[in-house]
Amino acid sequence: ALHFVRSGQVQVTAAEQDSPVISTLLAPDSFGEYALFEEAEWDESYWSLSFVECLTLSRQSFLDVLSMYDEELEKEVCELAEMARDDRRQSAWINKRPPLARWR
């Protein structure tokens, strides 16, 4: 699922136990966008630092909306997702940590 932070603070760490803090997310930051395209384990852990309100888009809802449009749009979205996944893997390898999408 894709989560949009509406209020509060979410701390991001690598998935390994006792990992250092990577980032702190605030509104309108988001996380989980890669889960819309593939069912895989997350490379990060997310922890609320306060009361957090998130708006969530499930993978199934995303796929349902995507299926309402022609196959060409679906193909373009899948190509963009593959490019983003490749960029993420390369960046994670270079930085030794997973990158995060920020809206700022």
Number of C-alpha atoms within 10 A of each C-alpha: 18 18 16 20 20 15 17 15 19 25 16 20 21 19 16 10 8 8 12 11 12 16 14 15 24 18 18 13 20 21 20 19 17 18 15 18 17 11 10 9 8 13 13 18 16 17 13 14 12 11 9 15 16 17 12 14 15 15 18 11 12 14 13 11 9 14 12 10 10 9 11 9 13 15 11 11 14 13 12 12 17 14 12 13 15 12 13 18 16 14 14 15 12 10 10 11 17 20 18 18 13 12 9 6
